[in-house]
Protein backbone atom coordinates (compact mmCIF):
# COMPACT_ATOMS: atom_id res chain seq x y z
CA UNK A 1 0.00 0.00 0.00
CA UNK A 2 1.29 3.43 -0.94
CA UNK A 3 2.14 5.89 1.82
CA UNK A 4 -0.17 8.29 -0.03
CA UNK A 5 -3.21 6.00 0.12
CA UNK A 6 -6.44 7.85 0.80
CA UNK A 7 -7.96 6.92 4.14
CA UNK A 8 -11.58 5.98 3.42
CA UNK A 9 -14.34 5.45 5.98
CA UNK A 10 -16.83 2.95 4.55
CA UNK A 11 -20.18 3.36 6.30
CA UNK A 12 -22.74 0.55 5.89
CA UNK A 13 -25.45 -1.07 7.98
CA UNK A 14 -27.20 1.53 10.10
CA UNK A 15 -30.60 1.03 11.70
CA UNK A 16 -33.17 1.72 9.01
CA UNK A 17 -35.59 -0.82 7.55
CA UNK A 18 -33.06 -1.16 4.70
CA UNK A 19 -30.17 -2.30 6.92
CA UNK A 20 -29.67 -5.66 5.17
CA UNK A 21 -29.50 -4.03 1.73
CA UNK A 22 -26.95 -1.55 3.05
CA UNK A 23 -24.77 -4.34 4.47
CA UNK A 24 -24.82 -6.18 1.13
CA UNK A 25 -24.00 -3.00 -0.76
CA UNK A 26 -21.22 -2.16 1.66
CA UNK A 27 -19.62 -5.58 1.22
CA UNK A 28 -19.63 -5.25 -2.58
CA UNK A 29 -18.20 -1.74 -2.40
CA UNK A 30 -15.43 -2.97 -0.08
CA UNK A 31 -14.52 -5.71 -2.55
CA UNK A 32 -14.52 -3.26 -5.48
CA UNK A 33 -12.35 -0.58 -3.87
CA UNK A 34 -8.73 -0.59 -5.04
CA UNK A 35 -6.73 -1.60 -1.95
CA UNK A 36 -3.59 -0.09 -3.52
CA UNK A 37 -5.22 3.34 -3.61
CA UNK A 38 -7.25 3.29 -0.41
CA UNK A 39 -6.78 2.41 3.23
CA UNK A 40 -10.31 1.38 4.17
CA UNK A 41 -11.83 1.51 7.64
CA UNK A 42 -15.33 0.09 8.03
CA UNK A 43 -18.01 1.53 10.31
CA UNK A 44 -21.58 0.43 11.06
CA UNK A 45 -23.37 3.61 12.22
CA UNK A 46 -25.68 1.51 14.39
CA UNK A 47 -22.72 0.66 16.66
CA UNK A 48 -19.65 2.66 15.61
CA UNK A 49 -20.47 6.38 15.67
CA UNK A 50 -18.26 7.07 18.68
CA UNK A 51 -15.34 5.30 17.01
CA UNK A 52 -15.97 7.25 13.78
CA UNK A 53 -15.84 10.52 15.73
CA UNK A 54 -12.59 9.48 17.45
CA UNK A 55 -11.03 8.56 14.09
CA UNK A 56 -12.23 11.66 12.21
CA UNK A 57 -8.87 13.45 12.14
CA UNK A 58 -7.28 10.39 10.49
CA UNK A 59 -9.87 10.04 7.69
CA UNK A 60 -9.72 11.72 4.28
CA UNK A 61 -13.16 10.86 2.91
CA UNK A 62 -16.26 8.79 3.67
CA UNK A 63 -18.34 6.54 1.45
CA UNK A 64 -21.90 6.47 2.78
CA UNK A 65 -23.44 3.19 1.65
CA UNK A 66 -26.57 3.58 3.77
CA UNK A 67 -30.23 3.59 2.77
CA UNK A 68 -33.35 5.02 4.36
CA UNK A 69 -33.51 6.82 7.70
CA UNK A 70 -30.31 7.87 9.46
CA UNK A 71 -28.34 7.31 6.27
CA UNK A 72 -30.06 8.80 3.25
CA UNK A 73 -32.00 11.53 5.08
CA UNK A 74 -29.26 14.04 5.90
CA UNK A 75 -28.54 12.94 9.48
CA UNK A 76 -25.25 11.12 8.86
CA UNK A 77 -24.31 13.83 6.34
CA UNK A 78 -24.70 16.46 9.08
CA UNK A 79 -22.52 14.43 11.44
CA UNK A 80 -19.79 14.07 8.80
CA UNK A 81 -19.98 17.82 8.07
CA UNK A 82 -19.50 18.47 11.80
CA UNK A 83 -16.52 16.10 11.90
CA UNK A 84 -14.97 17.69 8.79
CA UNK A 85 -15.06 14.48 6.73
CA UNK A 86 -15.96 14.90 3.02
CA UNK A 87 -18.39 12.31 1.63
CA UNK A 88 -19.89 11.27 -1.69
CA UNK A 89 -23.33 12.36 -2.77
CA UNK A 90 -25.80 14.96 -1.60
CA UNK A 91 -25.45 17.08 1.51
CA UNK A 92 -27.89 17.59 4.36
CA UNK A 93 -30.42 19.61 2.36
CA UNK A 94 -30.56 17.48 -0.79
CA UNK A 95 -30.66 14.26 1.23
CA UNK A 96 -33.49 15.47 3.47
CA UNK A 97 -35.54 16.77 0.53
CA UNK A 98 -35.19 13.70 -1.67
CA UNK A 99 -36.08 11.13 0.99
CA UNK A 100 -39.31 12.99 1.78
CA UNK A 101 -41.74 11.88 -0.92
CA UNK A 102 -44.24 14.64 -0.13
CA UNK A 103 -41.79 17.56 -0.18
CA UNK A 104 -39.89 16.22 -3.19
CA UNK A 105 -43.21 15.97 -5.07
CA UNK A 106 -43.91 19.63 -4.26
CA UNK A 107 -40.47 20.63 -5.54
CA UNK A 108 -40.94 18.61 -8.75
CA UNK A 109 -44.22 20.45 -9.37
CA UNK A 110 -42.59 23.82 -8.62
CA UNK A 111 -39.87 22.98 -11.18
CA UNK A 112 -42.49 22.12 -13.80
CA UNK A 113 -41.77 18.38 -13.75
CA UNK A 114 -44.55 15.89 -14.52
CA UNK A 115 -45.89 13.84 -11.59
CA UNK A 116 -48.96 11.72 -10.94
CA UNK A 117 -51.98 13.32 -9.21
CA UNK A 118 -51.88 12.65 -5.47
CA UNK A 119 -53.23 13.49 -2.02
CA UNK A 120 -51.44 13.53 1.35
CA UNK A 121 -53.19 11.68 4.17
CA UNK A 122 -52.36 12.31 7.83
CA UNK A 123 -53.05 9.54 10.36
CA UNK A 124 -54.30 12.11 12.91
CA UNK A 125 -56.79 13.76 10.55
CA UNK A 126 -57.35 11.31 7.70
CA UNK A 127 -59.51 12.04 4.71
CA UNK A 128 -62.30 9.54 4.17
CA UNK A 129 -61.88 6.70 1.71
CA UNK A 130 -64.62 8.08 -0.52
CA UNK A 131 -63.04 11.56 -0.73
CA UNK A 132 -59.67 10.08 -1.74
CA UNK A 133 -61.17 7.88 -4.45
CA UNK A 134 -63.40 10.69 -5.77
CA UNK A 135 -60.22 12.68 -6.44
CA UNK A 136 -57.96 9.91 -7.72
CA UNK A 137 -60.08 6.92 -8.77
CA UNK A 138 -58.69 3.39 -8.64
CA UNK A 139 -56.14 1.91 -8.59
CA UNK A 140 -53.94 4.03 -6.33
CA UNK A 141 -50.43 3.66 -4.91
CA UNK A 142 -49.86 4.34 -1.20
CA UNK A 143 -46.38 5.30 0.02
CA UNK A 144 -45.07 6.26 3.47
CA UNK A 145 -43.56 9.74 3.57
CA UNK A 146 -39.93 8.64 4.08
CA UNK A 147 -39.27 4.95 3.38
CA UNK A 148 -37.28 3.64 0.41
CA UNK A 149 -37.01 0.30 -1.40
CA UNK A 150 -40.83 0.15 -1.68
CA UNK A 151 -41.11 -0.51 2.07
CA UNK A 152 -44.69 0.11 3.23
CA UNK A 153 -45.85 0.64 -0.37
CA UNK A 154 -49.13 -0.85 -1.60
CA UNK A 155 -51.08 -0.82 -4.84
CA UNK A 156 -54.79 -0.66 -4.04
CA UNK A 157 -57.24 -1.90 -6.65
CA UNK A 158 -60.47 -2.04 -4.62
CA UNK A 159 -62.06 0.41 -2.20
CA UNK A 160 -62.26 -2.27 0.49
CA UNK A 161 -58.46 -2.61 0.55
CA UNK A 162 -57.71 1.08 1.03
CA UNK A 163 -57.99 1.31 4.88
CA UNK A 164 -55.64 -1.65 5.39
CA UNK A 165 -53.07 -0.18 2.96
CA UNK A 166 -53.21 3.18 4.74
CA UNK A 167 -52.60 1.46 8.08
CA UNK A 168 -49.59 -0.34 6.58
CA UNK A 169 -48.07 2.97 5.41
CA UNK A 170 -48.84 4.63 8.77
CA UNK A 171 -46.73 1.97 10.51
CA UNK A 172 -43.72 3.87 9.13
CA UNK A 173 -44.87 7.52 9.04
CA UNK A 174 -47.61 9.75 10.36
CA UNK A 175 -48.22 11.04 6.84
CA UNK A 176 -48.43 9.06 3.63
CA UNK A 177 -49.00 9.85 -0.02
CA UNK A 178 -51.83 8.37 -2.04
CA UNK A 179 -50.99 8.61 -5.73
CA UNK A 180 -53.00 7.83 -8.83
CA UNK A 181 -51.65 4.59 -10.30
CA UNK A 182 -50.30 5.16 -13.80
CA UNK A 183 -49.75 1.97 -15.80
CA UNK A 184 -46.75 1.86 -18.06
CA UNK A 185 -43.06 1.03 -18.32
CA UNK A 186 -40.86 1.81 -15.33
CA UNK A 187 -37.49 3.30 -16.23
CA UNK A 188 -34.69 4.77 -14.17
CA UNK A 189 -31.95 7.23 -15.04
CA UNK A 190 -28.75 7.78 -13.10
CA UNK A 191 -26.97 11.13 -12.96
CA UNK A 192 -23.26 11.46 -12.14
CA UNK A 193 -21.32 14.63 -11.36
CA UNK A 194 -21.23 17.80 -9.28
CA UNK A 195 -21.37 20.87 -11.54
CA UNK A 196 -20.90 19.01 -14.83
CA UNK A 197 -23.72 16.44 -14.81
CA UNK A 198 -23.66 13.25 -16.90
CA UNK A 199 -26.94 11.37 -17.42
CA UNK A 200 -26.31 7.62 -17.63
CA UNK A 201 -28.07 5.23 -20.03
CA UNK A 202 -31.70 4.53 -19.15
CA UNK A 203 -32.63 1.19 -17.63
CA UNK A 204 -36.03 -0.41 -18.23
CA UNK A 205 -37.30 -2.46 -15.28
CA UNK A 206 -39.42 -5.53 -15.96
CA UNK A 207 -40.65 -7.16 -12.71
CA UNK A 208 -40.68 -10.95 -12.94
CA UNK A 209 -43.78 -13.12 -12.96
CA UNK A 210 -45.52 -13.05 -9.62
CA UNK A 211 -44.54 -9.43 -8.87
CA UNK A 212 -47.22 -6.79 -9.32
CA UNK A 213 -44.57 -4.07 -9.21
CA UNK A 214 -40.88 -3.51 -8.47
CA UNK A 215 -41.22 -4.19 -4.72
CA UNK A 216 -38.55 -4.94 -2.11
CA UNK A 217 -38.30 -8.62 -3.01
CA UNK A 218 -38.30 -7.92 -6.76
CA UNK A 219 -35.55 -5.32 -6.24
CA UNK A 220 -33.16 -7.42 -4.20
CA UNK A 221 -33.69 -11.05 -5.19
CA UNK A 222 -31.24 -11.95 -7.97
CA UNK A 223 -33.21 -12.97 -11.06
CA UNK A 224 -36.57 -11.75 -9.71
CA UNK A 225 -36.65 -8.85 -12.16
CA UNK A 226 -35.26 -8.26 -15.60
CA UNK A 227 -33.42 -5.05 -16.43
CA UNK A 228 -32.90 -3.87 -20.00
CA UNK A 229 -30.21 -1.27 -20.71
CA UNK A 230 -30.58 0.82 -22.72
CA UNK A 231 -34.36 0.99 -22.23
CA UNK A 232 -36.53 0.20 -25.25
CA UNK A 233 -37.67 3.77 -25.86
CA UNK A 234 -37.62 6.05 -28.87
CA UNK A 235 -34.68 8.48 -29.10
CA UNK A 236 -37.10 11.34 -28.37
CA UNK A 237 -38.52 9.75 -25.19
CA UNK A 238 -35.04 8.70 -24.09
CA UNK A 239 -33.78 12.27 -24.42
CA UNK A 240 -36.79 13.60 -22.48
CA UNK A 241 -36.32 11.05 -19.68
CA UNK A 242 -32.63 11.88 -19.32
CA UNK A 243 -33.47 15.60 -19.24
CA UNK A 244 -36.08 14.99 -16.51
CA UNK A 245 -33.50 13.10 -14.43
CA UNK A 246 -31.12 16.06 -14.68
CA UNK A 247 -33.87 18.53 -13.77
CA UNK A 248 -35.03 16.39 -10.83
CA UNK A 249 -31.43 16.16 -9.56
CA UNK A 250 -31.15 19.95 -9.64
CA UNK A 251 -34.65 20.59 -8.22
CA UNK A 252 -33.79 18.59 -5.09
CA UNK A 253 -30.31 20.14 -4.68
CA UNK A 254 -28.60 16.79 -5.21
CA UNK A 255 -24.84 16.47 -5.58
CA UNK A 256 -22.44 13.80 -6.80
CA UNK A 257 -24.95 11.31 -8.07
CA UNK A 258 -28.62 10.35 -7.99
CA UNK A 259 -31.06 8.01 -9.67
CA UNK A 260 -34.56 9.11 -10.69
CA UNK A 261 -37.34 6.57 -11.28
CA UNK A 262 -40.06 7.32 -13.83
CA UNK A 263 -43.11 5.78 -15.48
CA UNK A 264 -43.52 5.95 -19.25
CA UNK A 265 -47.19 5.92 -20.21
CA UNK A 266 -47.68 6.27 -23.97
CA UNK A 267 -45.77 9.42 -24.88
CA UNK A 268 -45.96 10.81 -21.36
CA UNK A 269 -43.38 10.58 -18.59
CA UNK A 270 -44.06 10.88 -14.85
CA UNK A 271 -41.39 11.18 -12.15
CA UNK A 272 -41.83 8.81 -9.20
CA UNK A 273 -38.87 9.62 -6.94
CA UNK A 274 -35.16 10.45 -6.77
CA UNK A 275 -32.68 8.33 -4.82
CA UNK A 276 -29.62 10.14 -3.44
CA UNK A 277 -27.74 6.95 -2.45
CA UNK A 278 -28.63 4.36 -5.10
CA UNK A 279 -28.09 0.73 -4.16
CA UNK A 280 -24.73 -0.91 -4.83
CA UNK A 281 -25.59 -4.62 -4.73
CA UNK A 282 -25.18 -7.14 -7.55
CA UNK A 283 -28.77 -6.43 -8.68
CA UNK A 284 -28.54 -2.64 -8.29
CA UNK A 285 -29.45 -0.33 -11.13
CA UNK A 286 -26.92 2.49 -10.87
CA UNK A 287 -23.86 0.23 -11.30
CA UNK A 288 -25.58 -1.44 -14.28
CA UNK A 289 -26.15 1.94 -15.94
CA UNK A 290 -22.58 3.03 -15.20
CA UNK A 291 -21.27 -0.20 -16.76
CA UNK A 292 -23.34 0.50 -19.88
CA UNK A 293 -21.61 3.90 -20.03
CA UNK A 294 -18.22 2.16 -19.87
CA UNK A 295 -17.61 2.80 -16.15
CA UNK A 296 -16.64 -0.32 -14.19
CA UNK A 297 -17.77 -0.77 -10.58
CA UNK A 298 -14.25 -0.03 -9.31
CA UNK A 299 -13.97 3.05 -11.56
CA UNK A 300 -17.39 4.20 -10.32
CA UNK A 301 -16.16 4.08 -6.72
CA UNK A 302 -13.05 6.05 -7.75
CA UNK A 303 -15.25 8.65 -9.44
CA UNK A 304 -17.56 9.03 -6.42
CA UNK A 305 -14.54 9.57 -4.16
CA UNK A 306 -13.14 12.17 -6.59
CA UNK A 307 -16.49 13.98 -6.58
CA UNK A 308 -16.58 13.87 -2.77
CA UNK A 309 -13.19 15.59 -2.61
CA UNK A 310 -14.03 18.33 -5.13
CA UNK A 311 -14.28 21.75 -3.55
C-alpha positions in Angstrom: 0.0 0.0 0.0 1.3 3.4 -0.9 2.1 5.9 1.8 -0.2 8.3 0.0 -3.2 6.0 0.1 -6.4 7.9 0.8 -8.0 6.9 4.1 -11.6 6.0 3.4 -14.3 5.4 6.0 -16.8 2.9 4.5 -20.2 3.4 6.3 -22.7 0.6 5.9 -25.5 -1.1 8.0 -27.2 1.5 10.1 -30.6 1.0 11.7 -33.2 1.7 9.0 -35.6 -0.8 7.5 -33.1 -1.2 4.7 -30.2 -2.3 6.9 -29.7 -5.7 5.2 -29.5 -4.0 1.7 -26.9 -1.6 3.1 -24.8 -4.3 4.5 -24.8 -6.2 1.1 -24.0 -3.0 -0.8 -21.2 -2.2 1.7 -19.6 -5.6 1.2 -19.6 -5.3 -2.6 -18.2 -1.7 -2.4 -15.4 -3.0 -0.1 -14.5 -5.7 -2.6 -14.5 -3.3 -5.5 -12.3 -0.6 -3.9 -8.7 -0.6 -5.0 -6.7 -1.6 -2.0 -3.6 -0.1 -3.5 -5.2 3.3 -3.6 -7.2 3.3 -0.4 -6.8 2.4 3.2 -10.3 1.4 4.2 -11.8 1.5 7.6 -15.3 0.1 8.0 -18.0 1.5 10.3 -21.6 0.4 11.1 -23.4 3.6 12.2 -25.7 1.5 14.4 -22.7 0.7 16.7 -19.7 2.7 15.6 -20.5 6.4 15.7 -18.3 7.1 18.7 -15.3 5.3 17.0 -16.0 7.3 13.8 -15.8 10.5 15.7 -12.6 9.5 17.4 -11.0 8.6 14.1 -12.2 11.7 12.2 -8.9 13.4 12.1 -7.3 10.4 10.5 -9.9 10.0 7.7 -9.7 11.7 4.3 -13.2 10.9 2.9 -16.3 8.8 3.7 -18.3 6.5 1.4 -21.9 6.5 2.8 -23.4 3.2 1.7 -26.6 3.6 3.8 -30.2 3.6 2.8 -33.4 5.0 4.4 -33.5 6.8 7.7 -30.3 7.9 9.5 -28.3 7.3 6.3 -30.1 8.8 3.3 -32.0 11.5 5.1 -29.3 14.0 5.9 -28.5 12.9 9.5 -25.2 11.1 8.9 -24.3 13.8 6.3 -24.7 16.5 9.1 -22.5 14.4 11.4 -19.8 14.1 8.8 -20.0 17.8 8.1 -19.5 18.5 11.8 -16.5 16.1 11.9 -15.0 17.7 8.8 -15.1 14.5 6.7 -16.0 14.9 3.0 -18.4 12.3 1.6 -19.9 11.3 -1.7 -23.3 12.4 -2.8 -25.8 15.0 -1.6 -25.5 17.1 1.5 -27.9 17.6 4.4 -30.4 19.6 2.4 -30.6 17.5 -0.8 -30.7 14.3 1.2 -33.5 15.5 3.5 -35.5 16.8 0.5 -35.2 13.7 -1.7 -36.1 11.1 1.0 -39.3 13.0 1.8 -41.7 11.9 -0.9 -44.2 14.6 -0.1 -41.8 17.6 -0.2 -39.9 16.2 -3.2 -43.2 16.0 -5.1 -43.9 19.6 -4.3 -40.5 20.6 -5.5 -40.9 18.6 -8.8 -44.2 20.4 -9.4 -42.6 23.8 -8.6 -39.9 23.0 -11.2 -42.5 22.1 -13.8 -41.8 18.4 -13.7 -44.6 15.9 -14.5 -45.9 13.8 -11.6 -49.0 11.7 -10.9 -52.0 13.3 -9.2 -51.9 12.7 -5.5 -53.2 13.5 -2.0 -51.4 13.5 1.3 -53.2 11.7 4.2 -52.4 12.3 7.8 -53.0 9.5 10.4 -54.3 12.1 12.9 -56.8 13.8 10.5 -57.4 11.3 7.7 -59.5 12.0 4.7 -62.3 9.5 4.2 -61.9 6.7 1.7 -64.6 8.1 -0.5 -63.0 11.6 -0.7 -59.7 10.1 -1.7 -61.2 7.9 -4.4 -63.4 10.7 -5.8 -60.2 12.7 -6.4 -58.0 9.9 -7.7 -60.1 6.9 -8.8 -58.7 3.4 -8.6 -56.1 1.9 -8.6 -53.9 4.0 -6.3 -50.4 3.7 -4.9 -49.9 4.3 -1.2 -46.4 5.3 0.0 -45.1 6.3 3.5 -43.6 9.7 3.6 -39.9 8.6 4.1 -39.3 5.0 3.4 -37.3 3.6 0.4 -37.0 0.3 -1.4 -40.8 0.2 -1.7 -41.1 -0.5 2.1 -44.7 0.1 3.2 -45.8 0.6 -0.4 -49.1 -0.8 -1.6 -51.1 -0.8 -4.8 -54.8 -0.7 -4.0 -57.2 -1.9 -6.7 -60.5 -2.0 -4.6 -62.1 0.4 -2.2 -62.3 -2.3 0.5 -58.5 -2.6 0.6 -57.7 1.1 1.0 -58.0 1.3 4.9 -55.6 -1.7 5.4 -53.1 -0.2 3.0 -53.2 3.2 4.7 -52.6 1.5 8.1 -49.6 -0.3 6.6 -48.1 3.0 5.4 -48.8 4.6 8.8 -46.7 2.0 10.5 -43.7 3.9 9.1 -44.9 7.5 9.0 -47.6 9.7 10.4 -48.2 11.0 6.8 -48.4 9.1 3.6 -49.0 9.9 0.0 -51.8 8.4 -2.0 -51.0 8.6 -5.7 -53.0 7.8 -8.8 -51.7 4.6 -10.3 -50.3 5.2 -13.8 -49.8 2.0 -15.8 -46.7 1.9 -18.1 -43.1 1.0 -18.3 -40.9 1.8 -15.3 -37.5 3.3 -16.2 -34.7 4.8 -14.2 -31.9 7.2 -15.0 -28.7 7.8 -13.1 -27.0 11.1 -13.0 -23.3 11.5 -12.1 -21.3 14.6 -11.4 -21.2 17.8 -9.3 -21.4 20.9 -11.5 -20.9 19.0 -14.8 -23.7 16.4 -14.8 -23.7 13.3 -16.9 -26.9 11.4 -17.4 -26.3 7.6 -17.6 -28.1 5.2 -20.0 -31.7 4.5 -19.1 -32.6 1.2 -17.6 -36.0 -0.4 -18.2 -37.3 -2.5 -15.3 -39.4 -5.5 -16.0 -40.7 -7.2 -12.7 -40.7 -11.0 -12.9 -43.8 -13.1 -13.0 -45.5 -13.0 -9.6 -44.5 -9.4 -8.9 -47.2 -6.8 -9.3 -44.6 -4.1 -9.2 -40.9 -3.5 -8.5 -41.2 -4.2 -4.7 -38.6 -4.9 -2.1 -38.3 -8.6 -3.0 -38.3 -7.9 -6.8 -35.5 -5.3 -6.2 -33.2 -7.4 -4.2 -33.7 -11.1 -5.2 -31.2 -11.9 -8.0 -33.2 -13.0 -11.1 -36.6 -11.8 -9.7 -36.7 -8.9 -12.2 -35.3 -8.3 -15.6 -33.4 -5.0 -16.4 -32.9 -3.9 -20.0 -30.2 -1.3 -20.7 -30.6 0.8 -22.7 -34.4 1.0 -22.2 -36.5 0.2 -25.3 -37.7 3.8 -25.9 -37.6 6.1 -28.9 -34.7 8.5 -29.1 -37.1 11.3 -28.4 -38.5 9.7 -25.2 -35.0 8.7 -24.1 -33.8 12.3 -24.4 -36.8 13.6 -22.5 -36.3 11.0 -19.7 -32.6 11.9 -19.3 -33.5 15.6 -19.2 -36.1 15.0 -16.5 -33.5 13.1 -14.4 -31.1 16.1 -14.7 -33.9 18.5 -13.8 -35.0 16.4 -10.8 -31.4 16.2 -9.6 -31.2 20.0 -9.6 -34.6 20.6 -8.2 -33.8 18.6 -5.1 -30.3 20.1 -4.7 -28.6 16.8 -5.2 -24.8 16.5 -5.6 -22.4 13.8 -6.8 -25.0 11.3 -8.1 -28.6 10.3 -8.0 -31.1 8.0 -9.7 -34.6 9.1 -10.7 -37.3 6.6 -11.3 -40.1 7.3 -13.8 -43.1 5.8 -15.5 -43.5 5.9 -19.2 -47.2 5.9 -20.2 -47.7 6.3 -24.0 -45.8 9.4 -24.9 -46.0 10.8 -21.4 -43.4 10.6 -18.6 -44.1 10.9 -14.9 -41.4 11.2 -12.1 -41.8 8.8 -9.2 -38.9 9.6 -6.9 -35.2 10.4 -6.8 -32.7 8.3 -4.8 -29.6 10.1 -3.4 -27.7 7.0 -2.5 -28.6 4.4 -5.1 -28.1 0.7 -4.2 -24.7 -0.9 -4.8 -25.6 -4.6 -4.7 -25.2 -7.1 -7.5 -28.8 -6.4 -8.7 -28.5 -2.6 -8.3 -29.5 -0.3 -11.1 -26.9 2.5 -10.9 -23.9 0.2 -11.3 -25.6 -1.4 -14.3 -26.1 1.9 -15.9 -22.6 3.0 -15.2 -21.3 -0.2 -16.8 -23.3 0.5 -19.9 -21.6 3.9 -20.0 -18.2 2.2 -19.9 -17.6 2.8 -16.2 -16.6 -0.3 -14.2 -17.8 -0.8 -10.6 -14.2 0.0 -9.3 -14.0 3.0 -11.6 -17.4 4.2 -10.3 -16.2 4.1 -6.7 -13.1 6.1 -7.7 -15.3 8.6 -9.4 -17.6 9.0 -6.4 -14.5 9.6 -4.2 -13.1 12.2 -6.6 -16.5 14.0 -6.6 -16.6 13.9 -2.8 -13.2 15.6 -2.6 -14.0 18.3 -5.1 -14.3 21.7 -3.5 
